[in-house]
Amino acid sequence: MTRKIAGEASLEELAELDELLLQYPELQYTYTIVADIRAMKETGGFSPAEEQQLLKDGLANMERLMAVAEERPVKRLFPWRISAGIAACIAVLVAVYGVWKMPRHGSYGNEIVTKNGSKTAVVLPDGTNVVLNACSRLKYDVNKFLNGNREVVLTGEAYFDVKHDPQHPFIIQTAHANIKVLGTVFNVKAYAEDATVETTLLSGKVEVSFHEGAAGKVNKVVVLEPEQKLIIDKQHMNAAAQSSRNDTIHTFAITPLKVNNQGDSSKQQETAWMNDRFEFDNITLEQLSHDLERWYNVTIRFKNDKYKYEVFTGAFRKQRIEQVLQALQLMSADMHYEVNSKENVIYIW
């Protein structure tokens, strides 16, 4: 309940909560109380004494409700349901109190993390829809969002459908670039282990800023149009930052989205992961291995480095990792692999 009110609940969690409220209508009253408490917190907040009194009153009300439940001969709850109801009420009170007392580390008090082999969807407090790919992390502060400061920090890959608000730009910070939008749909891929940072614009307009040139002194600003993709080379960026030369070393490229045989743009490839499709085009096996590790929750180790630089193109949908490896082996004449299921490691030589 508190996650929904704070704007932190995923789509799956929201659906689960709606289902529970339909199944147990008595919890709707609890939800109303939590919502009212949150509203009071935002408008002025409680003093420590008021918080303690509220907690004491809540515990007293639970004792009263328990007594009433014992006296009712009709609609008597089974013991497990009484226990579950008490536990739920205590959990709600503790959760609400935890929201007030939650320590804030840095400027971002809210965080969403996805594990390898999974993805999750979330609606931010301003109505922006975000889908996080595997092994990704999104940080933001719900209170700042409610005050119009729409700023998030992304590590990994995410699809954004930003709520249009010309007065309050939406800012995405990554380790190597910042992205500024007013309202648009785009995909950002910024994994720490990848050699590039990619921003693909599907509709609207975005402004990407990053540093390049000697010692990273040049603040470069690139404006993307729909159906364009910006690729920032992190390796060249680092090399340029360490160079003592004054001339500018270009570390990025803007490319149009490719067109397939049917005449459609290839934006399906850029966001294929949202539909459980794994697509790659003209990338080395080393680059591909990072995606495979995140996608299938495995570790890939090369016993022969020459295979790191072989280039592959392909597409898979819900195939097992063994099937993907077999297909890659067919495309590479003499590549071998071994799957160690016990350690969850794949060796390539």
C-alpha positions in Angstrom: 0.0 0.0 0.0 2.7 2.4 0.9 4.7 1.6 -2.2 1.7 2.4 -4.4 1.1 5.7 -2.6 4.8 6.6 -2.9 4.8 5.8 -6.6 7.3 3.0 -6.2 5.1 0.0 -7.0 5.6 -2.0 -10.1 2.8 -2.9 -12.5 2.8 -6.5 -11.1 2.6 -5.1 -7.5 -0.3 -2.8 -8.4 -2.3 -5.6 -10.0 -1.6 -7.8 -7.0 -2.8 -5.1 -4.6 -6.0 -4.6 -6.6 -6.7 -8.3 -6.5 -6.1 -8.4 -2.7 -8.4 -5.4 -2.1 -11.2 -7.2 -4.1 -10.6 -10.4 -2.1 -10.4 -8.7 1.3 -12.7 -5.6 1.1 -12.0 -4.8 4.8 -8.4 -3.9 3.8 -9.8 -0.9 1.8 -10.3 1.0 5.0 -6.7 0.4 6.0 -5.6 1.6 2.6 -7.6 4.8 3.0 -5.9 5.5 6.3 -2.5 4.9 4.9 -3.3 7.3 2.0 -4.6 10.0 4.4 -1.4 9.7 6.5 0.8 10.1 3.5 -1.2 13.2 2.4 -0.8 14.7 5.8 2.9 13.9 5.8 3.3 15.8 2.4 1.4 18.8 3.5 3.1 19.4 6.8 4.3 16.2 8.5 4.1 15.0 12.1 6.2 15.9 15.1 8.0 13.0 16.8 5.5 13.1 19.6 2.6 12.9 17.1 4.2 10.0 15.4 4.6 8.1 18.7 1.0 8.9 19.6 -0.3 7.7 16.2 1.6 4.5 16.6 0.2 4.0 20.1 -3.4 4.7 18.9 -2.9 2.3 16.0 -1.9 -0.5 18.3 -4.9 0.3 20.6 -7.2 0.1 17.6 -5.9 -3.2 16.6 -6.5 -4.6 20.1 -10.1 -3.2 19.9 -10.6 -4.8 16.5 -9.4 -8.1 17.8 -11.9 -8.0 20.7 -14.7 -7.2 18.3 -13.7 -10.1 16.1 -13.9 -12.5 19.0 -17.4 -11.3 20.0 -19.0 -11.6 16.5 -20.8 -14.9 15.9 -21.4 -14.1 12.3 -18.6 -13.9 9.7 -16.1 -15.2 12.2 -12.6 -15.3 10.9 -10.6 -18.5 11.0 -7.7 -18.2 13.4 -5.2 -18.0 10.5 -7.1 -15.1 9.0 -7.2 -13.3 12.3 -3.5 -13.8 12.6 -2.9 -12.7 9.0 -5.1 -9.6 9.6 -3.2 -8.6 12.7 0.1 -9.2 11.0 -1.0 -7.1 8.0 -2.1 -4.2 10.2 1.2 -4.3 12.1 3.1 -4.5 8.9 1.2 -1.4 7.5 1.9 0.6 10.7 5.6 -0.4 10.7 5.8 0.4 6.9 4.2 3.8 7.3 6.4 4.7 10.3 9.4 3.4 8.3 8.5 5.9 5.5 8.7 8.8 8.0 12.0 7.5 9.6 13.7 6.1 6.4 17.2 7.4 6.3 18.1 9.3 3.0 21.5 8.4 1.6 22.6 11.1 -0.8 19.9 12.8 -2.9 18.0 9.7 -4.0 15.9 8.0 -1.4 14.1 5.6 -3.8 15.7 2.8 -5.7 14.5 0.0 -8.1 16.8 -2.9 -8.9 16.4 -5.8 -11.3 18.4 -9.0 -11.2 20.0 -10.9 -14.0 17.4 -12.7 -16.2 14.6 -10.4 -15.2 12.9 -7.1 -15.9 10.4 -4.9 -14.2 8.0 -2.0 -15.0 7.3 0.9 -12.8 5.3 4.2 -12.9 7.1 7.1 -11.5 5.3 9.7 -9.4 4.8 12.1 -12.4 3.2 9.3 -14.5 6.3 8.4 -16.5 6.4 4.7 -17.4 9.7 3.0 -17.1 10.7 -0.6 -18.0 14.0 -1.8 -16.6 16.0 -4.5 -18.3 18.0 -7.2 -16.5 20.7 -6.1 -14.1 19.6 -2.5 -14.0 19.2 0.1 -11.3 17.1 3.3 -11.2 17.4 5.9 -8.4 15.1 8.8 -7.8 13.5 10.8 -5.0 9.8 10.7 -4.7 9.5 14.0 -2.8 11.6 15.9 -5.4 9.4 14.4 -8.2 6.2 15.7 -6.4 7.8 19.2 -6.4 8.6 19.1 -10.1 12.2 18.0 -10.0 12.1 15.1 -12.4 15.6 13.6 -12.1 16.7 9.9 -12.1 20.0 8.0 -12.1 20.3 5.0 -14.4 22.7 2.1 -14.4 21.9 -0.5 -17.0 19.1 -0.4 -19.6 15.6 1.1 -19.5 12.8 2.1 -21.8 11.2 5.4 -20.9 7.8 6.8 -21.9 8.1 10.2 -20.3 5.0 12.2 -19.2 4.8 15.4 -21.1 5.5 18.5 -18.9 7.2 21.4 -20.6 7.7 23.3 -17.3 9.6 20.4 -15.7 12.3 18.7 -17.9 13.0 15.0 -17.2 16.7 14.4 -16.6 18.4 11.0 -16.7 21.9 10.8 -15.3 24.3 8.0 -16.4 27.9 7.5 -15.6 29.0 9.0 -19.0 26.1 11.2 -20.2 23.0 13.1 -19.1 19.8 13.0 -21.1 17.2 15.8 -21.0 13.6 15.4 -22.3 10.2 17.1 -22.0 8.0 14.2 -23.1 9.1 11.4 -25.4 9.7 7.7 -25.9 13.3 6.3 -26.0 15.6 3.6 -24.8 18.9 4.0 -22.9 21.5 1.4 -22.6 24.3 2.3 -20.1 25.8 -0.8 -18.4 29.0 -0.3 -16.6 30.7 -3.2 -18.3 29.7 -2.3 -21.8 32.1 -0.4 -24.1 29.4 2.0 -25.3 26.4 4.1 -24.0 23.4 4.0 -26.4 20.4 6.3 -26.6 17.7 5.4 -29.1 15.0 7.9 -29.7 11.6 6.5 -30.9 9.5 9.7 -30.7 9.8 13.3 -29.5 13.2 14.9 -29.0 16.0 14.4 -26.4 19.1 16.4 -25.6 22.2 14.3 -24.6 25.2 16.0 -23.0 28.6 14.4 -22.3 32.3 15.4 -22.0 34.9 14.8 -24.7 38.2 16.2 -25.9 41.5 16.4 -23.9 40.9 15.9 -20.2 37.2 15.8 -21.0 37.0 19.6 -21.0 34.5 19.9 -23.9 30.9 19.7 -22.9 29.3 18.2 -26.0 25.5 18.6 -26.5 23.7 16.4 -29.1 20.0 16.7 -30.0 18.4 13.6 -31.3 15.5 13.4 -33.7 13.1 10.5 -33.9 14.5 7.2 -35.4 18.0 8.2 -34.4 20.5 6.4 -32.2 23.5 8.0 -30.4 26.4 5.7 -29.6 29.1 7.0 -27.2 32.4 5.1 -27.1 33.5 5.0 -23.5 37.0 3.6 -24.4 37.7 6.6 -26.7 36.2 8.9 -24.2 38.5 7.7 -21.5 41.5 7.8 -23.8 40.6 11.4 -24.8 40.2 12.4 -21.2 43.8 11.2 -20.4 45.3 12.8 -23.5 47.3 16.0 -23.1 46.5 17.1 -26.7 44.2 20.1 -27.2 42.5 18.8 -30.4 39.0 17.3 -30.1 38.8 13.5 -30.3 35.3 12.5 -31.4 33.9 9.8 -29.2 30.4 9.4 -30.5 28.3 8.6 -33.6 24.7 9.3 -34.6 23.1 6.7 -36.8 19.6 6.3 -38.3 17.7 3.2 -37.3 18.0 0.6 -39.9 15.2 -0.4 -42.2 14.3 -4.0 -42.8 13.0 -5.7 -46.0 9.4 -4.7 -45.1 10.3 -1.0 -45.0 9.8 -0.7 -41.2 12.3 0.9 -38.9 14.3 -1.5 -36.8 13.2 0.1 -33.5 11.8 -3.4 -32.7 15.4 -4.5 -32.4 16.3 -1.6 -30.1 13.5 -2.5 -27.7 13.2 -6.2 -28.5 14.1 -7.1 -24.9 10.7 -5.8 -23.7 9.0 -8.5 -25.8 11.4 -11.3 -24.6 13.4 -11.1 -27.9 17.1 -11.1 -27.8 18.5 -9.4 -31.0 22.0 -8.3 -31.9 23.5 -6.9 -35.1 27.2 -7.0 -36.1 28.7 -7.1 -32.6 31.7 -9.0 -31.3 31.2 -12.1 -29.2 32.8 -10.3 -26.2 30.1 -7.6 -26.4 27.5 -10.2 -26.9 28.7 -12.2 -23.9 27.7 -9.3 -21.6 24.2 -9.4 -22.9 24.0 -13.2 -22.6 25.2 -13.0 -19.0 22.5 -10.5 -18.1 19.8 -12.2 -20.1 20.4 -15.8 -18.9 22.0 -15.1 -15.5 25.3 -16.9 -16.4 29.0 -16.2 -16.4 30.9 -16.5 -19.6 34.7 -17.1 -19.6 37.0 -17.2 -22.7 39.8 -19.7 -22.7 40.9 -18.4 -26.1 40.7 -14.6 -26.6 40.5 -14.8 -30.4 36.8 -15.7 -30.2 36.1 -12.4 -28.3 36.5 -10.5 -31.6 34.4 -12.7 -33.9 31.3 -10.8 -35.1 27.8 -12.1 -35.0 24.3 -11.1 -36.0 21.1 -13.0 -34.9 17.8 -13.0 -33.0 16.4 -15.4 -30.4 13.1 -15.5 -28.6 12.8 -17.5 -25.4 15.4 -20.1 -26.5 17.5 -21.7 -23.8 21.1 -20.7 -23.5 22.2 -24.1 -24.8 20.2 -23.4 -28.0 21.8 -20.0 -28.4 25.3 -21.4 -28.0 24.6 -24.1 -30.6 23.5 -21.5 -33.1 26.6 -19.4 -32.4 28.8 -22.5 -32.9 27.2 -23.1 -36.3 28.2 -19.5 -37.3 31.7 -20.0 -36.0 33.6 -22.8 -37.8 35.8 -24.0 -34.9 34.4 -22.5 -31.7 33.8 -24.9 -28.8 31.9 -24.3 -25.5 31.2 -26.1 -22.2 28.4 -25.5 -19.8 29.2 -26.0 -16.1 25.7 -26.1 -14.7 26.9 -26.6 -11.1 28.9 -23.3 -11.2 26.6 -21.6 -13.7 29.6 -20.9 -15.9 30.1 -21.2 -19.7 33.6 -21.7 -21.1 34.4 -20.8 -24.7 37.5 -21.9 -26.6 
